Amino acid sequence: MDRFLVESHHTANGCKLAVEQILSMGYLNNFDWGCEEGVHIGWAIIEAENADQALGVVPAIIRDKARAVKLSKFGPEMVEKWHTIK
């Protein structure tokens, strides 16, 4: 499975509802939140088959504002390879 960064945007007015719905879906512990700083976004790293599956952790009412970004790691050998490519 791949890892995805899920970014879930919501409004200040919709904050409590978004968090309550994520709680009811069982994913509250997966998310970190910027809401107390006025940034109404939740972030989670989710293992999934694809981006659409990763977005399944976001409530349907705000899913259209969410995105899932596939994550990669770079190792030292990859950085070394960049320097040898001309």
Secondary structure, 3 states (H helix, E strand, C coil): CEEEEEEEECCCCCHHHHHHHHHHHCCHHHEEECHHHCCCEEEEEEEECCHHHHHHHCCCCCHHHCEEEECCCCCHHHHHHHHHCC
